[in-house]
Amino acid sequence: MNKLDTFDQAILKILQQDAGISMDALSERVNLSRNACWRRVKQLEESGTIRGRVALVNPDSIGLGLSVFVLIRTNQHGPEWLADFERAVKTTPEIIGAHRMTGDLDYVLRVRIADVKSYDRFYQKLISQVAIADISASFVMEDIVDTTLLPIGEPLA
């Protein structure tokens, strides 16, 4: 992990909220010269701390209003199955998050789709690509917190 000073932390907090901010505005907000600020942003990018800059799209506005958590258990853990599963997950655009878990579940997928019929199509496609011992889904009724912001420099509670 890179050591982040208060300037780096401030830069990251601002860029998480607005990656399109101009370098002039960013440098003014963190109280650094434009060149010093630019060098820090470049260092944060080169170190991998900043992985990219994106536009956050409202899923409802593009017809993807249903968020689903797909809970998966498998009885196969061999390299061939893992490669098939990884390929299926990485090539399915509806999957916006995939996590290998400890405990009772093996994997949790976060999926964005239009509706329940779309989920059924997603489900049929997934199980045709890879054998799964048990799969269930939980449909999100309300997003209470759904953010990309990381708590940079925040004290642990």
PASEBA-1860 file (N, C-alpha, C; in nm, 3 decimals):
! residues 157
1> MNKLDTFD> 0.084/-0.119/0.000/0.000/0.000/0.000/0.087/0.124/0.000 ~ 0.047/0.221/-0.077/0.119/0.347/-0.083/0.087/0.430/0.040 ~ 0.187/0.504/0.087/0.163/0.599/0.195/0.097/0.721/0.135 ~ -0.021/0.753/0.184/-0.094/0.868/0.133/-0.090/0.979/0.236 ~ -0.040/1.095/0.196/-0.044/1.208/0.288/-0.178/1.279/0.274 ~ -0.195/1.386/0.346/-0.325/1.454/0.347/-0.359/1.513/0.210 ~ -0.259/1.554/0.132/-0.286/1.606/-0.002/-0.338/1.495/-0.093 ~ -0.270/1.379/-0.089/-0.316/1.265/-0.170/-0.458/1.224/-0.131
9> QAILKILQ> -0.484/1.219/-0.002/-0.617/1.183/0.045/-0.721/1.282/-0.004 ~ -0.689/1.410/0.004/-0.783/1.513/-0.042/-0.807/1.501/-0.193 ~ -0.702/1.477/-0.268/-0.716/1.460/-0.413/-0.807/1.342/-0.444 ~ -0.784/1.230/-0.377/-0.864/1.110/-0.401/-1.011/1.130/-0.363 ~ -1.034/1.198/-0.252/-1.173/1.224/-0.210/-1.246/1.306/-0.316 ~ -1.181/1.408/-0.368/-1.243/1.495/-0.468/-1.264/1.420/-0.599 ~ -1.164/1.345/-0.644/-1.175/1.273/-0.771/-1.282/1.163/-0.764 ~ -1.303/1.105/-0.646/-1.410/1.005/-0.633/-1.547/1.068/-0.656
17> QDAGISMD> -1.560/1.195/-0.621/-1.688/1.264/-0.637/-1.702/1.325/-0.775 ~ -1.589/1.365/-0.837/-1.594/1.429/-0.968/-1.463/1.407/-1.041 ~ -1.455/1.297/-1.116/-1.332/1.265/-1.188/-1.308/1.361/-1.304 ~ -1.407/1.437/-1.343/-1.394/1.530/-1.454/-1.352/1.670/-1.413 ~ -1.323/1.690/-1.286/-1.283/1.822/-1.238/-1.155/1.866/-1.309 ~ -1.145/1.992/-1.341/-1.025/2.042/-1.407/-0.908/2.041/-1.309 ~ -0.788/2.032/-1.363/-0.669/2.033/-1.278/-0.658/2.165/-1.203 ~ -0.698/2.275/-1.266/-0.695/2.405/-1.198/-0.788/2.404/-1.076
25> ALSERVNL> -0.910/2.354/-1.095/-1.005/2.351/-0.984/-0.960/2.255/-0.876 ~ -0.905/2.139/-0.915/-0.857/2.041/-0.817/-0.743/2.100/-0.736 ~ -0.647/2.160/-0.803/-0.532/2.215/-0.732/-0.574/2.326/-0.636 ~ -0.673/2.406/-0.676/-0.724/2.511/-0.588/-0.791/2.452/-0.464 ~ -0.869/2.347/-0.485/-0.942/2.287/-0.372/-0.851/2.218/-0.272 ~ -0.736/2.163/-0.319/-0.645/2.095/-0.225/-0.529/2.185/-0.182 ~ -0.528/2.309/-0.234/-0.429/2.408/-0.195/-0.286/2.367/-0.234 ~ -0.273/2.325/-0.360/-0.143/2.294/-0.418/-0.131/2.369/-0.551
33> SRNACWRR> -0.008/2.387/-0.598/0.009/2.444/-0.732/-0.045/2.344/-0.833 ~ -0.079/2.396/-0.952/-0.132/2.309/-1.057/-0.035/2.197/-1.090 ~ 0.096/2.230/-1.104/0.196/2.130/-1.140/0.214/2.025/-1.031 ~ 0.218/2.069/-0.906/0.233/1.974/-0.795/0.113/1.880/-0.787 ~ -0.003/1.936/-0.808/-0.125/1.856/-0.806/-0.125/1.757/-0.922 ~ -0.089/1.801/-1.040/-0.083/1.715/-1.158/0.015/1.600/-1.135 ~ 0.134/1.630/-1.078/0.233/1.525/-1.050/0.178/1.422/-0.953 ~ 0.106/1.468/-0.852/0.047/1.374/-0.755/-0.059/1.285/-0.819
41> VKQLEESG> -0.143/1.343/-0.902/-0.245/1.263/-0.971/-0.176/1.159/-1.059 ~ -0.074/1.198/-1.133/-0.001/1.105/-1.219/0.063/0.993/-1.137 ~ 0.121/1.026/-1.021/0.181/0.924/-0.934/0.074/0.828/-0.881 ~ -0.041/0.882/-0.847/-0.151/0.798/-0.799/-0.201/0.704/-0.909 ~ -0.200/0.753/-1.032/-0.239/0.668/-1.146/-0.133/0.561/-1.173 ~ -0.007/0.601/-1.176/0.102/0.508/-1.206/0.116/0.400/-1.100 ~ 0.087/0.433/-0.975/0.098/0.335/-0.867/-0.021/0.239/-0.863 ~ -0.125/0.272/-0.940/-0.245/0.187/-0.938/-0.346/0.228/-0.833
49> TIRGRVAL> -0.316/0.330/-0.755/-0.413/0.378/-0.656/-0.537/0.430/-0.727 ~ -0.518/0.506/-0.833/-0.628/0.545/-0.921/-0.628/0.445/-1.035 ~ -0.732/0.361/-1.041/-0.739/0.256/-1.144/-0.799/0.306/-1.274 ~ -0.873/0.414/-1.269/-0.936/0.468/-1.388/-1.031/0.579/-1.349 ~ -1.085/0.645/-1.450/-1.184/0.750/-1.429/-1.305/0.715/-1.514 ~ -1.422/0.719/-1.453/-1.543/0.672/-1.520/-1.658/0.769/-1.500 ~ -1.760/0.751/-1.583/-1.887/0.820/-1.563/-1.981/0.722/-1.495 ~ -2.047/0.764/-1.390/-2.143/0.678/-1.321/-2.280/0.701/-1.383
57> VNPDSIGL> -2.334/0.596/-1.444/-2.459/0.604/-1.518/-2.574/0.560/-1.428 ~ -2.683/0.634/-1.431/-2.803/0.597/-1.356/-2.864/0.474/-1.423 ~ -2.866/0.358/-1.356/-2.916/0.237/-1.421/-3.063/0.246/-1.462 ~ -3.145/0.317/-1.388/-3.286/0.333/-1.424/-3.301/0.404/-1.559 ~ -3.213/0.499/-1.585/-3.225/0.578/-1.708/-3.190/0.498/-1.833 ~ -3.126/0.382/-1.817/-3.093/0.299/-1.933/-3.164/0.163/-1.926 ~ -3.269/0.157/-1.846/-3.353/0.037/-1.842/-3.297/-0.079/-1.765 ~ -3.207/-0.053/-1.671/-3.149/-0.159/-1.589/-3.182/-0.135/-1.441
65> GLSVFVLI> -3.311/-0.122/-1.413/-3.356/-0.083/-1.280/-3.355/-0.191/-1.175 ~ -3.330/-0.316/-1.211/-3.334/-0.423/-1.112/-3.193/-0.470/-1.079 ~ -3.160/-0.463/-0.951/-3.032/-0.511/-0.901/-3.057/-0.643/-0.830 ~ -2.971/-0.741/-0.857/-2.989/-0.875/-0.803/-2.857/-0.924/-0.745 ~ -2.865/-0.986/-0.627/-2.750/-1.057/-0.572/-2.773/-1.206/-0.595 ~ -2.682/-1.268/-0.666/-2.693/-1.409/-0.701/-2.596/-1.486/-0.611 ~ -2.650/-1.580/-0.536/-2.573/-1.656/-0.438/-2.546/-1.794/-0.494 ~ -2.420/-1.832/-0.501/-2.380/-1.956/-0.569/-2.301/-2.045/-0.477
73> RTNQHGPE> -2.339/-2.174/-0.480/-2.261/-2.279/-0.415/-2.221/-2.379/-0.524 ~ -2.100/-2.429/-0.515/-2.055/-2.529/-0.611/-1.994/-2.647/-0.537 ~ -1.998/-2.762/-0.600/-1.930/-2.878/-0.543/-1.805/-2.911/-0.624 ~ -1.768/-2.820/-0.712/-1.648/-2.835/-0.793/-1.554/-2.719/-0.767 ~ -1.427/-2.752/-0.746/-1.329/-2.647/-0.720/-1.201/-2.668/-0.799 ~ -1.208/-2.753/-0.901/-1.090/-2.782/-0.982/-1.057/-2.669/-1.076 ~ -0.936/-2.668/-1.129/-0.891/-2.559/-1.217/-0.975/-2.544/-1.343 ~ -1.023/-2.655/-1.400/-1.104/-2.645/-1.522/-1.237/-2.576/-1.493
81> WLADFERA> -1.303/-2.615/-1.385/-1.430/-2.553/-1.347/-1.408/-2.405/-1.316 ~ -1.302/-2.375/-1.241/-1.274/-2.235/-1.206/-1.250/-2.151/-1.331 ~ -1.180/-2.206/-1.428/-1.156/-2.132/-1.553/-1.286/-2.109/-1.629 ~ -1.372/-2.212/-1.634/-1.502/-2.197/-1.700/-1.588/-2.093/-1.630 ~ -1.589/-2.097/-1.497/-1.669/-2.002/-1.420/-1.618/-1.860/-1.440 ~ -1.487/-1.843/-1.431/-1.429/-1.709/-1.450/-1.459/-1.655/-1.589 ~ -1.448/-1.740/-1.690/-1.477/-1.699/-1.827/-1.624/-1.657/-1.840 ~ -1.714/-1.737/-1.783/-1.857/-1.705/-1.790/-1.886/-1.572/-1.721
89> VKTTPEII> -1.827/-1.552/-1.605/-1.852/-1.429/-1.528/-1.795/-1.307/-1.600 ~ -1.674/-1.319/-1.652/-1.609/-1.204/-1.715/-1.669/-1.168/-1.851 ~ -1.741/-1.260/-1.913/-1.798/-1.231/-2.045/-1.948/-1.207/-2.040 ~ -2.003/-1.195/-1.921/-2.146/-1.168/-1.906/-2.163/-1.025/-1.858 ~ -2.204/-0.934/-1.946/-2.206/-0.791/-1.911/-2.304/-0.756/-1.799 ~ -2.405/-0.838/-1.777/-2.501/-0.809/-1.669/-2.436/-0.820/-1.531 ~ -2.326/-0.895/-1.522/-2.257/-0.912/-1.393/-2.166/-0.793/-1.372 ~ -2.198/-0.713/-1.269/-2.118/-0.594/-1.241/-2.029/-0.612/-1.119
97> GAHRMTGD> -2.039/-0.727/-1.054/-1.952/-0.761/-0.943/-1.955/-0.912/-0.922 ~ -1.838/-0.971/-0.898/-1.829/-1.114/-0.872/-1.726/-1.134/-0.762 ~ -1.765/-1.208/-0.658/-1.680/-1.221/-0.541/-1.676/-1.366/-0.493 ~ -1.555/-1.419/-0.470/-1.538/-1.550/-0.409/-1.544/-1.529/-0.258 ~ -1.620/-1.612/-0.189/-1.653/-1.588/-0.050/-1.596/-1.695/0.043 ~ -1.590/-1.662/0.171/-1.567/-1.761/0.275/-1.704/-1.797/0.332 ~ -1.710/-1.904/0.410/-1.836/-1.940/0.474/-1.921/-2.031/0.387 ~ -2.052/-2.023/0.404/-2.146/-2.114/0.338/-2.154/-2.094/0.187
105> LDYVLRVR> -2.136/-1.973/0.141/-2.146/-1.944/-0.003/-2.008/-1.952/-0.067 ~ -2.006/-1.992/-0.193/-1.880/-1.991/-0.267/-1.860/-1.860/-0.342 ~ -1.969/-1.810/-0.404/-1.961/-1.687/-0.484/-2.086/-1.604/-0.464 ~ -2.068/-1.473/-0.474/-2.180/-1.379/-0.479/-2.159/-1.293/-0.603 ~ -2.262/-1.286/-0.685/-2.259/-1.201/-0.804/-2.355/-1.085/-0.784 ~ -2.317/-0.970/-0.832/-2.408/-0.856/-0.836/-2.443/-0.833/-0.981 ~ -2.572/-0.835/-1.009/-2.620/-0.834/-1.147/-2.714/-0.716/-1.166 ~ -2.705/-0.648/-1.280/-2.797/-0.539/-1.316/-2.873/-0.581/-1.441
113> IADVKSYD> -3.005/-0.580/-1.430/-3.091/-0.623/-1.539/-3.217/-0.536/-1.542 ~ -3.300/-0.559/-1.642/-3.421/-0.478/-1.657/-3.534/-0.525/-1.566 ~ -3.555/-0.658/-1.559/-3.673/-0.710/-1.489/-3.655/-0.859/-1.460 ~ -3.758/-0.922/-1.405/-3.750/-1.063/-1.367/-3.732/-1.153/-1.490 ~ -3.797/-1.120/-1.599/-3.778/-1.198/-1.723/-3.632/-1.192/-1.768 ~ -3.572/-1.078/-1.755/-3.430/-1.063/-1.790/-3.343/-1.147/-1.698 ~ -3.383/-1.154/-1.571/-3.308/-1.241/-1.479/-3.317/-1.387/-1.524 ~ -3.433/-1.431/-1.566/-3.446/-1.570/-1.609/-3.355/-1.597/-1.729
121> RFYQKLIS> -3.348/-1.505/-1.824/-3.258/-1.522/-1.938/-3.112/-1.528/-1.891 ~ -3.076/-1.439/-1.798/-2.941/-1.438/-1.741/-2.912/-1.573/-1.674 ~ -3.004/-1.620/-1.593/-2.990/-1.746/-1.520/-2.970/-1.863/-1.616 ~ -3.055/-1.871/-1.719/-3.045/-1.980/-1.816/-2.910/-1.977/-1.888 ~ -2.864/-1.860/-1.923/-2.735/-1.846/-1.992/-2.621/-1.890/-1.900 ~ -2.624/-1.846/-1.774/-2.516/-1.879/-1.680/-2.508/-2.029/-1.657 ~ -2.621/-2.094/-1.627/-2.615/-2.237/-1.598/-2.585/-2.321/-1.722 ~ -2.602/-2.265/-1.841/-2.564/-2.338/-1.962/-2.413/-2.332/-1.985
129> QVAIADIS> -2.346/-2.236/-1.921/-2.202/-2.219/-1.940/-2.118/-2.290/-1.836 ~ -2.174/-2.310/-1.716/-2.095/-2.368/-1.607/-2.189/-2.441/-1.512 ~ -2.143/-2.557/-1.463/-2.224/-2.636/-1.370/-2.221/-2.571/-1.232 ~ -2.340/-2.552/-1.174/-2.353/-2.491/-1.041/-2.438/-2.583/-0.955 ~ -2.390/-2.612/-0.833/-2.463/-2.703/-0.744/-2.590/-2.638/-0.691 ~ -2.582/-2.510/-0.652/-2.697/-2.441/-0.596/-2.686/-2.292/-0.629 ~ -2.797/-2.237/-0.672/-2.799/-2.094/-0.707/-2.930/-2.035/-0.657 ~ -2.921/-1.920/-0.596/-3.042/-1.848/-0.555/-3.019/-1.700/-0.578
137> ASFVMEDI> -3.128/-1.626/-0.581/-3.119/-1.482/-0.609/-3.199/-1.404/-0.507 ~ -3.146/-1.289/-0.474/-3.218/-1.192/-0.390/-3.229/-1.064/-0.471 ~ -3.353/-1.020/-0.493/-3.380/-0.899/-0.570/-3.381/-0.779/-0.476 ~ -3.310/-0.676/-0.513/-3.299/-0.556/-0.430/-3.429/-0.477/-0.443 ~ -3.492/-0.450/-0.328/-3.615/-0.372/-0.326/-3.586/-0.223/-0.313 ~ -3.480/-0.190/-0.240/-3.444/-0.050/-0.217/-3.295/-0.040/-0.190 ~ -3.229/0.052/-0.257/-3.089/0.081/-0.228/-3.084/0.185/-0.118 ~ -3.038/0.144/-0.002/-3.026/0.238/0.110/-2.893/0.312/0.099
145> VDTTLLPI> -2.786/0.238/0.072/-2.656/0.296/0.041/-2.602/0.220/-0.079 ~ -2.565/0.291/-0.183/-2.505/0.231/-0.302/-2.408/0.334/-0.357 ~ -2.282/0.318/-0.324/-2.184/0.421/-0.357/-2.056/0.358/-0.408 ~ -1.977/0.436/-0.476/-1.843/0.395/-0.516/-1.738/0.465/-0.430 ~ -1.781/0.553/-0.342/-1.687/0.630/-0.261/-1.623/0.543/-0.153 ~ -1.490/0.543/-0.149/-1.417/0.473/-0.044/-1.390/0.570/0.071 ~ -1.391/0.522/0.195/-1.369/0.612/0.311/-1.220/0.643/0.331 ~ -1.167/0.729/0.248/-1.023/0.760/0.249/-0.989/0.847/0.370
153> GEPLA> -0.893/0.800/0.446/-0.844/0.877/0.560/-0.944/0.892/0.672 ~ -1.052/0.817/0.669/-1.152/0.826/0.774/-1.109/0.741/0.892 ~ -1.131/0.787/1.013/-1.097/0.704/1.129/-1.190/0.583/1.137 ~ -1.136/0.472/1.181/-1.217/0.353/1.199/-1.307/0.370/1.319 ~ -1.432/0.329/1.305/-1.529/0.344/1.415/-1.506/0.239/1.521
END
